[in-house]
Amino acid sequence: MTLFPNYDTLQHTFGSPYSRGGPQSNPNASGPTPYQARLELYPAYSVIDDAKNKAQKLSAEATKEFEVASQKAQAKTGHIDLYSGKYYAACTFGGMMACGLTHAALTPLDLVKTRRQVDAKLYKSNFQGWGLIYRTEGIRGIFTGWSPTLIGYSMQGAFKYGWYEYFKKTYSDMAGPEAAYKYKTALYLSASASAEFLADLALCPFEAIKVRMQTTIPAQYKGTMDGFRQIVGAEGVGGLYKGLYPLWGRQIPYTMMKFASFETIVEMIYDRLPGTKNDYSKASQTGVSFVGGYLAGILCALVSHPADVMVSKLNAYRKPGESFGTVTSRIYADIGFRGLWNGLPVRIVMIGTLTGMQWMIYDYFKIFMGLPTTGGGAPPPEKKA
């Protein structure tokens, strides 16, 4: 809603008998000008009205360009059948874009969050941290770790979304239509856990490089390839995977909550809206995807935060040859239970925004390729006797 009443409301309230625009054939007794009140004399009203019209015009043009580009892409790829090889390839590419771009864009937030997890006394607040980093290292310093973040989470997103769609279909076929619908939450949980298990194998080396770059001042690696070279040279390939167990401990519960809660929340939203999911435009459906993703992201942050703190500290402080149990016990003895929740408010904002944007980008890409959006499906039809 605008901050000002529309023209018809003003007309009705102040009682002019003349229609908008055009000369007045019968001026009233107070002797007004031969034209009705001109909107340009009321700048606030005219500016808002003009901005609204321009926004609607730009939206219509953007929608038209999107549809043209979508038709061209679909003409090149051909029709994509659900659950075909092309379908899983499209989901894989959509997941790559959704995760890689969003995580890279939030690198500044992740940088301060990670450093505060490792050393709670380093910065008093996020803004104080960004200001200090900018003054000492410039804008480049604020984006420390962006390259391993972009590569690692692009690979993780591709594996996560692609395998999730595959496992969801496979497990559903194994259970049968009725059991799959009855136990759909268990289906979402098992499919997402299976997908994340594989996705973390791709993410782990890049996460190790990212964390070490972000927790050393100045960053000990010049970039992703320099990080690979130094870690492998000093610790072997195993050095890239020494954070795999805590990464699984963080990411698998996170992804299980992310997918299961998203599917459930989206279904609940459509159940409470008039009509069915198919009654709403594609833009409206992606709006539901963002809301569902944001709410799911808050739950994800709560579930996975202690493991996230452990991943940050383990990659920064684990000594060569030190066992996982030993370093975990040492870190916990140092920070205690309260320390496991350090930086939670920042991560809630970060993960909520991140997850909402990921689901919106992912579903936009599915629409672009002529595929249905995720979640909110109707139950299977009942069998007739």
Sequence and secondary structure as in RCSB ss.txt:
>XXXX:A:sequence
MTLFPNYDTLQHTFGSPYSRGGPQSNPNASGPTPYQARLELYPAYSVIDDAKNKAQKLSAEATKEFEVASQKAQA
KTGHIDLYSGKYYAACTFGGMMACGLTHAALTPLDLVKTRRQVDAKLYKSNFQGWGLIYRTEGIRGIFTGWSPTL
IGYSMQGAFKYGWYEYFKKTYSDMAGPEAAYKYKTALYLSASASAEFLADLALCPFEAIKVRMQTTIPAQYKGTM
DGFRQIVGAEGVGGLYKGLYPLWGRQIPYTMMKFASFETIVEMIYDRLPGTKNDYSKASQTGVSFVGGYLAGILC
ALVSHPADVMVSKLNAYRKPGESFGTVTSRIYADIGFRGLWNGLPVRIVMIGTLTGMQWMIYDYFKIFMGLPTTG
GGAPPPEKKA
>XXXX:A:secstr
  SS  HHHHHHHHT  S SSSB SS  TT   SB   GGGSHHHHHHHHHHHHHHHHHHHHHHHHHHHHHHHHH
HH    TTSHHHHHHHHHHHHHHHHHHHHHTHHHHHHHHHHHH TTS SSHHHHHHHHHHHHHHHHHTTTHHHHH
HHHHHHHHHHHHHHHHHHHHHHHHH HHHHHHTHHHHHHHHHHHHHHHHHHHHHHHHHHHHHHHTSSS S SSHH
HHHHHHHHHH GGGGGTTHHHHHHHHHHHHHHHHHHHHHHHHHHHHHSSS GGGS HHHHHHHHHHHHHHHHHHH
HHHHHHHHHHHHHHHHH  TT  HHHHHHHHHHHHHHHHTTTTHHHHHHHHHHHHHHHHHHHHHHHHHTT   SS
          
